[in-house]
Amino acid sequence: MDEHLQELERHFRAYAPYYRKIGLKIERDPGYVEQCAESEPLLVVQHMSIPERYCSGRAIKTKTGRKLCGLSNLERVIAIEQLAYGDAGVFLTAPGPSLSGVVLNELGSEEQKESFFSRFNDRPMWTFFALTEPERGSDATMIRTRLKAADEDKRFYSLSGEKYFIGNVLRASCGVVFARVAEGALGIEAVLVEKNDPVRFRAQPLETFGLRALQVSHLVFDGMPIPESQLLGQHLSKGQRGILAAVKMFNQRRTGVAACALGVVKAVMDLVSDERKTFNEKDKETISRLEYRLNSTRQVIRKAAEIADQDPQNGYYASLSKVMAVSLVEDVTTFAVQMLGPSAFLENPFLNKCYRDARGFEYLEGTSNMQKLNIFQHYMTGKVALA
Ligand SMILES: Cc1cc2nc3c(=O)[nH]c(=O)nc-3n(C[C@H](O)[C@H](O)[C@H](O)COP(=O)(O)OP(=O)(O)OC[C@H]3O[C@@H](n4cnc5c(N)ncnc54)[C@H](O)[C@@H]3O)c2cc1C
């Protein structure tokens, strides 16, 4: 890592203790995140997702004066690993443009981008990203939420349907929703939806095992009126917008989920060595294998992030990094419980939380089976060679 990336890593490492301090409280009382949102460790997450040209003079800076907005994917994975070392749930519930920001940046007209990103400059604000539907998660081309013209001039549309497992929606002001205007994969559009109509846009939180602070919810749109100006990518061809924008967005941000899982891996491994001072030979061997996987996964994540910065169409490495990180975080949290015994699971609430959060990463931005299919398709089409 060059000097700049090392400084960035040090800068974000300093936020981790605060994340650790508030993580369990936010899990128990998700509304608490709103009270902490003005603090620098949370606000920085918002700033890092605002493209530099829309970032106001208030941007948080490193000691050497580097503005922490518009971070590249490589910079993000370095930052996210450190934040998730503190607490992954806090990072995922911090305010900001998040996945909707990537779609806006990709598909929005200049006017839409300016109006969307300027809303983040004076206060913490949350967004949601709604793609998954009940029983239609992995295959996004099957979505059924409908967007229909509501008048002859197509100045207003009407949005109806359901979305499932949508994070942060309860505290969000707006978010990107994917909906169908016609049959087929090219009949899907992305639209920016304001959360301002509690009758025609309802959100019901769901019970989850891990990542509880996200309060993933079941959304119902019941003829929600959408002005034509909220449709994204209308200046682009059908082949460049809609679901293809989602794929591009996932290719870029999947490495962030992998980095988040890796932060939890490192936190749990440190916890095991702090809590249990002596290990037998077999355990030492297991630990050294896990450490080897931690280092190699980190290298793959950083490489994948660099590739995503250069070519957002290339999702092979991002998928690989996520498969590796998810399998490692599940193995490490299971190993920690074996090492420290069942009482640790009860007595150490942070370990308990990491164990549960680790199972959530499998689903964020596509399951491991879908990542493996993506890797396989790249291999079969000759876009990637196995070493
Ligand atoms: C904590 C959390 C937060 C989330 N946040 C969001 C959010 O903010 N926005 C959003 O849109 N979604 C969100 N999701 C939803 C997530 O993206 C989906 O859960 C995920 O895409 C899987 O979809 P599904 O749950 O419908 O499972 P399914 O698609 O029903 O899959 C079930 C199982 O079948 C396997 N499978 C499916 N198809 C195939 C195939 N072709 N080949 C092999 N195996 C297959 C899958 O790998 C999985 O193991 C979130 C989920 C969780 C758990």
The ligand as an ORCA input file, in Angstrom:
! r2SCAN-3c Opt
* xyz 0 1
  C     -29.625     -8.644      6.058
  C     -30.142     -8.533      4.651
  C     -30.214     -7.278      4.048
  C     -30.711     -7.162      2.727
  N     -30.816     -5.914      2.167
  C     -31.394     -5.787      0.943
  C     -31.641     -4.477      0.402
  O     -31.353     -3.445      1.031
  N     -32.209     -4.397     -0.838
  C     -32.566     -5.507     -1.560
  O     -33.063     -5.341     -2.679
  N     -32.365     -6.760     -1.057
  C     -31.800     -6.915      0.179
  N     -31.626     -8.173      0.718
  C     -32.094     -9.334     -0.035
  C     -30.991    -10.187     -0.622
  O     -30.414     -9.516     -1.716
  C     -31.628    -11.533     -0.990
  O     -31.887    -12.212      0.226
  C     -30.742    -12.388     -1.851
  O     -30.607    -11.809     -3.126
  C     -31.284    -13.809     -1.999
  O     -32.603    -13.776     -2.430
  P     -33.725    -14.635     -1.672
  O     -33.618    -14.339     -0.215
  O     -35.032    -14.402     -2.345
  O     -33.272    -16.129     -1.875
  P     -33.564    -17.052     -3.149
  O     -33.268    -16.337     -4.408
  O     -34.913    -17.661     -2.982
  O     -32.471    -18.166     -2.938
  C     -32.622    -19.224     -1.956
  C     -31.436    -20.171     -2.119
  O     -31.449    -20.738     -3.451
  C     -30.214    -20.514     -4.095
  N     -30.431    -20.267     -5.530
  C     -31.309    -19.396     -6.095
  N     -31.209    -19.439     -7.444
  C     -30.224    -20.332     -7.743
  C     -29.630    -20.796     -8.957
  N     -30.030    -20.338    -10.151
  N     -28.625    -21.698     -8.869
  C     -28.204    -22.154     -7.660
  N     -28.726    -21.750     -6.479
  C     -29.729    -20.866     -6.520
  C     -29.621    -19.282     -3.413
  O     -28.215    -19.263     -3.488
  C     -30.089    -19.466     -1.963
  O     -29.199    -20.302     -1.288
  C     -31.125     -8.331      2.015
  C     -31.044     -9.585      2.642
  C     -30.581     -9.694      3.932
  C     -30.539    -11.058      4.572
*
